[in-house]
Amino acid sequence: MRVTQRVFFFGNGRADGSREMKETLGGKGANLAEMTNLGVPVPPGFTIAAPLCIDYLRAGGYPPALRDEVD
């Protein structure tokens, strides 16, 4: 699976993802996005795409552009 968006933000009643994105966001990330979409008070935060985390574990590093996306 190729992921084009790597950072998904949530909070303040808005989320970049949803519960249907479990493969991309992982279980916890998808649930945080869904709770936000439902109006549950969730502290603002972000989820890094799960495939990118798997790549990090395999390669021992992350793309330099990721820091800019998180900022």
Helices and strands as residue ranges (DSSP letters): E 7-11, E 14-15, G 19-21, H 22-38, E 45-48, H 50-59, H 65-70
